[in-house]
Amino acid sequence: MIQETAPILGRRQLAPGVYKYLLSAPGIAKTAQAGQFVQVSAPGFFLRRPISICRADPRGTLVLVLEVRGQGTAALAGLGSDGCLDLVGPLGRGFRLAAPGAKAVLVGGGIGLPPLCQAAAHHGANAAVFAGFRTAGAVILGDEFAALGASFAVATDDGTAGYRGLVTDLAEQHLKARRADVIYACGPAPMLKAAAALARKYGVACQVSLEERMACGMGACLGCACALLDEKGQQHYGHVCKDGPVFDAERVVW
């Protein structure tokens, strides 16, 4: 974990309230793993904001995708391409990636989609990505996943793009027809719970990235506690920022 001032190399709006930043962050990019995150200093605010790492190139660049959810993220989204972001990272435990030849199903909901990009890059054409959004105007990163060689299918709540209904229903259609070795999922808790149920039903290993509000990002403030099961099935509490955000699905108390 290091602190790094990262110049903004590029900024693009992907959807209303959603922005993609390309940063020069060689220290963090060199060691970042799929599913980890950074804590970003928001101008005018004391607490940093946790932002998942979308892509990390060990040659020195980092891609972050953020959604405006409050005043802090609004301040970050207002930074132009001539600014810098103050980052601390990489933080947390990411996905334990299966062998590149393994068949991977990636399930993401909304802003939970960006943390899956690095896993898709690892699996390439063996990755099938299923992305859930409210409506067509909220769809993001389809071009990013296509460039990685992954298939990309969309489900929307209102049916304005792709399949109308739950993204996990769309993923199940794929699992019925094709073998899968691993499921990676990130998004709202109901979606993750459904993905875990799919994994049990089809006998597939599943890792989920939990979304929780964080303050310190390092396990000191105890604000992101989550109920987990140990190897003996006994319940205990861990912390999403330090022990996660990625957990084996069968260890999470839903």
C-alpha positions as a Markdown table, in Angstrom:
| # | Residue | x | y | z |
|---|---|---|---|---|
| 1 | Met | 0.0 | 0.0 | 0.0 |
| 2 | Ile | 1.3 | 3.4 | -1.0 |
| 3 | Gln | 0.1 | 7.0 | -1.3 |
| 4 | Glu | 0.5 | 8.4 | -4.8 |
| 5 | Thr | -0.4 | 11.6 | -6.6 |
| 6 | Ala | -1.7 | 10.4 | -9.9 |
| 7 | Pro | -2.0 | 12.9 | -12.9 |
| 8 | Ile | -5.2 | 12.5 | -14.8 |
| 9 | Leu | -4.3 | 11.4 | -18.4 |
| 10 | Gly | -7.9 | 11.2 | -19.6 |
| 11 | Arg | -11.5 | 11.7 | -18.5 |
| 12 | Arg | -14.7 | 10.5 | -20.2 |
| 13 | Gln | -18.3 | 10.4 | -19.1 |
| 14 | Leu | -19.7 | 6.9 | -19.7 |
| 15 | Ala | -23.3 | 7.5 | -18.6 |
| 16 | Pro | -25.2 | 10.1 | -16.6 |
| 17 | Gly | -23.2 | 10.5 | -13.4 |
| 18 | Val | -20.6 | 7.9 | -14.3 |
| 19 | Tyr | -17.0 | 8.9 | -15.2 |
| 20 | Lys | -14.0 | 7.0 | -16.4 |
| 21 | Tyr | -10.5 | 8.3 | -15.4 |
| 22 | Leu | -7.2 | 7.2 | -16.9 |
| 23 | Leu | -4.4 | 7.9 | -14.4 |
| 24 | Ser | -0.6 | 7.7 | -14.3 |
| 25 | Ala | -0.1 | 5.8 | -11.1 |
| 26 | Pro | 3.0 | 3.5 | -11.6 |
| 27 | Gly | 3.4 | 2.6 | -7.9 |
| 28 | Ile | -0.1 | 1.3 | -7.4 |
| 29 | Ala | -0.6 | -0.1 | -11.0 |
| 30 | Lys | 2.5 | -2.3 | -10.6 |
| 31 | Thr | 1.1 | -4.4 | -7.8 |
| 32 | Ala | -2.7 | -4.0 | -8.1 |
| 33 | Gln | -4.8 | -7.1 | -8.4 |
| 34 | Ala | -8.3 | -7.7 | -9.9 |
| 35 | Gly | -10.9 | -6.7 | -7.4 |
| 36 | Gln | -8.8 | -4.4 | -5.2 |
| 37 | Phe | -9.6 | -0.7 | -4.6 |
| 38 | Val | -8.0 | 2.6 | -3.8 |
| 39 | Gln | -9.0 | 5.3 | -1.4 |
| 40 | Val | -9.3 | 8.7 | -3.2 |
| 41 | Ser | -9.0 | 12.1 | -1.6 |
| 42 | Ala | -12.0 | 14.2 | -2.6 |
| 43 | Pro | -11.3 | 18.0 | -2.7 |
| 44 | Gly | -12.7 | 19.7 | 0.3 |
| 45 | Phe | -13.5 | 16.5 | 2.2 |
| 46 | Phe | -11.7 | 14.8 | 5.1 |
| 47 | Leu | -12.6 | 11.2 | 4.4 |
| 48 | Arg | -11.3 | 9.5 | 1.3 |
| 49 | Arg | -13.7 | 7.7 | -1.1 |
| 50 | Pro | -13.2 | 4.0 | -1.9 |
| 51 | Ile | -13.1 | 3.4 | -5.7 |
| 52 | Ser | -12.7 | 0.0 | -7.2 |
| 53 | Ile | -9.8 | -0.5 | -9.7 |
| 54 | Cys | -11.2 | -1.1 | -13.1 |
| 55 | Arg | -7.9 | -1.8 | -15.0 |
| 56 | Ala | -4.3 | -1.7 | -13.8 |
| 57 | Asp | -1.4 | -1.8 | -16.3 |
| 58 | Pro | 1.9 | -2.7 | -14.6 |
| 59 | Arg | 3.6 | -0.3 | -17.1 |
| 60 | Gly | 2.1 | 2.5 | -15.0 |
| 61 | Thr | -1.5 | 3.4 | -15.8 |
| 62 | Leu | -4.7 | 2.9 | -13.7 |
| 63 | Val | -8.3 | 3.1 | -14.8 |
| 64 | Leu | -11.0 | 4.1 | -12.3 |
| 65 | Val | -14.7 | 4.4 | -12.9 |
| 66 | Leu | -16.7 | 6.4 | -10.4 |
| 67 | Glu | -20.4 | 7.1 | -10.0 |
| 68 | Val | -21.6 | 10.3 | -8.4 |
| 69 | Arg | -23.5 | 9.3 | -5.2 |
| 70 | Gly | -22.9 | 12.3 | -3.0 |
| 71 | Gln | -21.0 | 15.5 | -2.6 |
| 72 | Gly | -17.6 | 13.8 | -2.3 |
| 73 | Thr | -17.9 | 11.8 | -5.5 |
| 74 | Ala | -19.4 | 14.9 | -7.2 |
| 75 | Ala | -16.2 | 16.8 | -6.3 |
| 76 | Leu | -14.1 | 14.0 | -7.8 |
| 77 | Ala | -16.2 | 13.9 | -11.0 |
| 78 | Gly | -15.7 | 17.6 | -11.4 |
| 79 | Leu | -12.0 | 17.3 | -11.8 |
| 80 | Gly | -10.8 | 17.8 | -15.3 |
| 81 | Ser | -8.0 | 16.2 | -17.4 |
| 82 | Asp | -5.5 | 18.7 | -16.1 |
| 83 | Gly | -5.8 | 17.7 | -12.5 |
| 84 | Cys | -4.5 | 14.9 | -10.2 |
| 85 | Leu | -6.0 | 12.4 | -7.8 |
| 86 | Asp | -4.4 | 11.6 | -4.4 |
| 87 | Leu | -4.7 | 7.8 | -4.0 |
| 88 | Val | -3.9 | 5.3 | -1.3 |
| 89 | Gly | -3.7 | 1.7 | -2.5 |
| 90 | Pro | -4.0 | -0.9 | -3.7 |
| 91 | Leu | -6.2 | -2.0 | -0.8 |
| 92 | Gly | -8.2 | -5.1 | 0.1 |
| 93 | Arg | -8.2 | -8.7 | -1.1 |
| 94 | Gly | -9.1 | -9.2 | -4.7 |
| 95 | Phe | -10.3 | -12.1 | -6.8 |
| 96 | Arg | -8.2 | -15.3 | -6.7 |
| 97 | Leu | -8.2 | -15.8 | -10.5 |
| 98 | Ala | -8.5 | -19.2 | -12.0 |
| 99 | Ala | -6.2 | -20.5 | -14.7 |
| 100 | Pro | -6.5 | -18.4 | -17.9 |
| 101 | Gly | -8.0 | -21.4 | -19.7 |
| 102 | Ala | -10.8 | -21.7 | -17.2 |
| 103 | Lys | -14.3 | -20.8 | -18.3 |
| 104 | Ala | -15.4 | -17.8 | -16.2 |
| 105 | Val | -18.8 | -16.2 | -15.8 |
| 106 | Leu | -18.7 | -12.6 | -14.6 |
| 107 | Val | -21.9 | -11.0 | -13.2 |
| 108 | Gly | -22.0 | -7.3 | -12.5 |
| 109 | Gly | -24.7 | -4.9 | -11.4 |
| 110 | Gly | -24.4 | -1.2 | -12.3 |
| 111 | Ile | -21.2 | 0.3 | -10.8 |
| 112 | Gly | -20.3 | -3.2 | -9.7 |
| 113 | Leu | -19.2 | -3.9 | -13.3 |
| 114 | Pro | -15.8 | -2.0 | -13.3 |
| 115 | Pro | -14.1 | -4.3 | -10.7 |
| 116 | Leu | -14.7 | -7.2 | -13.1 |
| 117 | Cys | -12.7 | -5.8 | -16.0 |
| 118 | Gln | -9.3 | -7.0 | -14.7 |
| 119 | Ala | -10.7 | -10.5 | -14.2 |
| 120 | Ala | -12.1 | -10.4 | -17.8 |
| 121 | Ala | -8.7 | -9.4 | -19.1 |
| 122 | His | -7.2 | -12.4 | -17.4 |
| 123 | His | -9.7 | -14.9 | -19.0 |
| 124 | Gly | -10.1 | -13.1 | -22.4 |
| 125 | Ala | -12.3 | -15.1 | -24.7 |
| 126 | Asn | -13.0 | -17.6 | -21.9 |
| 127 | Ala | -14.9 | -14.8 | -20.0 |
| 128 | Ala | -18.7 | -14.4 | -20.4 |
| 129 | Val | -19.8 | -11.1 | -18.9 |
| 130 | Phe | -23.4 | -10.5 | -17.8 |
| 131 | Ala | -24.2 | -6.9 | -16.8 |
| 132 | Gly | -27.3 | -5.6 | -15.2 |
| 133 | Phe | -28.6 | -2.0 | -15.4 |
| 134 | Arg | -31.8 | 0.0 | -14.7 |
| 135 | Thr | -32.1 | 1.2 | -18.3 |
| 136 | Ala | -30.2 | 1.4 | -21.6 |
| 137 | Gly | -28.8 | 4.9 | -20.8 |
| 138 | Ala | -26.9 | 3.4 | -17.8 |
| 139 | Val | -25.1 | 0.7 | -19.7 |
| 140 | Ile | -21.3 | 1.1 | -19.5 |
| 141 | Leu | -18.0 | -0.7 | -20.4 |
| 142 | Gly | -19.4 | -2.9 | -23.2 |
| 143 | Asp | -16.6 | -1.7 | -25.5 |
| 144 | Glu | -14.0 | -2.3 | -22.8 |
| 145 | Phe | -15.0 | -6.0 | -22.3 |
| 146 | Ala | -15.3 | -6.5 | -26.1 |
| 147 | Ala | -11.8 | -5.3 | -26.5 |
| 148 | Leu | -10.6 | -7.9 | -24.0 |
| 149 | Gly | -12.2 | -10.7 | -26.1 |
| 150 | Ala | -15.0 | -11.4 | -23.6 |
| 151 | Ser | -18.6 | -11.9 | -24.6 |
| 152 | Phe | -20.9 | -9.2 | -23.2 |
| 153 | Ala | -24.6 | -9.5 | -22.5 |
| 154 | Val | -26.9 | -6.9 | -20.9 |
| 155 | Ala | -30.0 | -7.1 | -18.8 |
| 156 | Thr | -32.1 | -4.0 | -18.0 |
| 157 | Asp | -35.0 | -3.6 | -15.6 |
| 158 | Asp | -37.1 | -1.8 | -18.2 |
| 159 | Gly | -36.1 | -3.9 | -21.2 |
| 160 | Thr | -34.7 | -0.9 | -23.1 |
| 161 | Ala | -31.5 | -2.8 | -23.8 |
| 162 | Gly | -30.8 | -6.6 | -24.0 |
| 163 | Tyr | -32.8 | -9.0 | -21.8 |
| 164 | Arg | -35.6 | -7.6 | -19.7 |
| 165 | Gly | -35.3 | -8.9 | -16.1 |
| 166 | Leu | -32.7 | -9.9 | -13.6 |
| 167 | Val | -29.1 | -10.2 | -14.8 |
| 168 | Thr | -28.7 | -13.5 | -12.8 |
| 169 | Asp | -31.6 | -15.0 | -14.8 |
| 170 | Leu | -29.6 | -14.1 | -17.9 |
| 171 | Ala | -26.5 | -15.7 | -16.5 |
| 172 | Glu | -28.4 | -18.8 | -15.6 |
| 173 | Gln | -29.4 | -19.3 | -19.2 |
| 174 | His | -25.7 | -19.4 | -20.0 |
| 175 | Leu | -24.9 | -21.8 | -17.2 |
| 176 | Lys | -27.6 | -24.2 | -18.4 |
| 177 | Ala | -26.1 | -24.4 | -21.8 |
| 178 | Arg | -22.4 | -24.2 | -21.2 |
| 179 | Arg | -19.8 | -25.4 | -18.6 |
| 180 | Ala | -18.3 | -22.9 | -16.3 |
| 181 | Asp | -15.4 | -23.2 | -13.8 |
| 182 | Val | -15.8 | -20.0 | -11.8 |
| 183 | Ile | -18.2 | -17.2 | -11.2 |
| 184 | Tyr | -17.0 | -13.7 | -10.2 |
| 185 | Ala | -19.7 | -11.3 | -9.1 |
| 186 | Cys | -19.9 | -7.7 | -7.9 |
| 187 | Gly | -22.9 | -5.5 | -7.3 |
| 188 | Pro | -25.8 | -5.1 | -4.9 |
| 189 | Ala | -26.4 | -7.7 | -2.2 |
| 190 | Pro | -29.5 | -9.2 | -3.6 |
| 191 | Met | -27.7 | -9.8 | -6.9 |
| 192 | Leu | -24.7 | -11.4 | -5.2 |
| 193 | Lys | -27.0 | -13.6 | -3.1 |
| 194 | Ala | -28.7 | -14.8 | -6.3 |
| 195 | Ala | -25.3 | -15.4 | -8.0 |
| 196 | Ala | -24.2 | -17.5 | -5.0 |
| 197 | Ala | -27.4 | -19.5 | -5.3 |
| 198 | Leu | -26.6 | -20.1 | -9.0 |
| 199 | Ala | -23.1 | -21.3 | -8.1 |
| 200 | Arg | -24.5 | -23.9 | -5.6 |
| 201 | Lys | -27.2 | -25.0 | -8.1 |
| 202 | Tyr | -24.7 | -25.7 | -10.9 |
| 203 | Gly | -21.7 | -26.7 | -8.8 |
| 204 | Val | -19.5 | -23.8 | -9.7 |
| 205 | Ala | -17.0 | -22.0 | -7.5 |
| 206 | Cys | -18.1 | -18.4 | -6.8 |
| 207 | Gln | -16.3 | -15.3 | -5.5 |
| 208 | Val | -18.3 | -12.2 | -4.6 |
| 209 | Ser | -17.1 | -8.6 | -4.1 |
| 210 | Leu | -19.2 | -7.0 | -1.4 |
| 211 | Glu | -20.3 | -3.3 | -1.5 |
| 212 | Glu | -20.2 | -1.5 | 1.9 |
| 213 | Arg | -19.8 | 2.0 | 3.0 |
| 214 | Met | -16.2 | 2.6 | 4.1 |
| 215 | Ala | -14.3 | 5.3 | 6.0 |
| 216 | Cys | -10.7 | 4.3 | 6.6 |
| 217 | Gly | -10.4 | 1.5 | 4.1 |
| 218 | Met | -7.9 | -0.3 | 6.3 |
| 219 | Gly | -9.9 | -2.1 | 9.0 |
| 220 | Ala | -9.3 | 0.5 | 11.7 |
| 221 | Cys | -12.8 | 2.2 | 11.9 |
| 222 | Leu | -14.8 | -1.1 | 11.9 |
| 223 | Gly | -17.5 | 0.6 | 9.8 |
| 224 | Cys | -17.8 | -2.1 | 7.1 |
| 225 | Ala | -18.3 | -5.2 | 9.3 |
| 226 | Cys | -19.9 | -8.2 | 7.6 |
| 227 | Ala | -21.1 | -11.6 | 8.9 |
| 228 | Leu | -19.1 | -14.5 | 7.7 |
| 229 | Leu | -18.7 | -18.2 | 8.3 |
| 230 | Asp | -15.4 | -19.9 | 9.2 |
| 231 | Glu | -14.2 | -23.3 | 8.1 |
| 232 | Lys | -16.3 | -25.0 | 10.8 |
| 233 | Gly | -19.5 | -23.1 | 9.9 |
| 234 | Gln | -19.3 | -20.8 | 12.9 |
| 235 | Gln | -20.4 | -17.2 | 12.4 |
| 236 | His | -18.0 | -14.3 | 13.0 |
| 237 | Tyr | -17.5 | -10.8 | 11.7 |
| 238 | Gly | -14.9 | -9.6 | 9.2 |
| 239 | His | -14.4 | -6.3 | 7.4 |
| 240 | Val | -15.0 | -5.7 | 3.8 |
| 241 | Cys | -12.1 | -3.3 | 3.4 |
| 242 | Lys | -9.4 | -5.5 | 5.0 |
| 243 | Asp | -10.7 | -9.1 | 4.8 |
| 244 | Gly | -12.4 | -8.5 | 1.4 |
| 245 | Pro | -14.0 | -6.9 | -0.6 |
| 246 | Val | -13.8 | -10.3 | -2.3 |
| 247 | Phe | -15.0 | -13.4 | -0.4 |
| 248 | Asp | -15.9 | -17.0 | -1.3 |
| 249 | Ala | -19.7 | -16.9 | -1.7 |
| 250 | Glu | -20.2 | -19.8 | 0.7 |
| 251 | Arg | -18.5 | -17.9 | 3.5 |
| 252 | Val | -20.9 | -15.0 | 3.4 |
| 253 | Val | -23.9 | -14.9 | 5.7 |
| 254 | Trp | -26.6 | -13.7 | 3.4 |
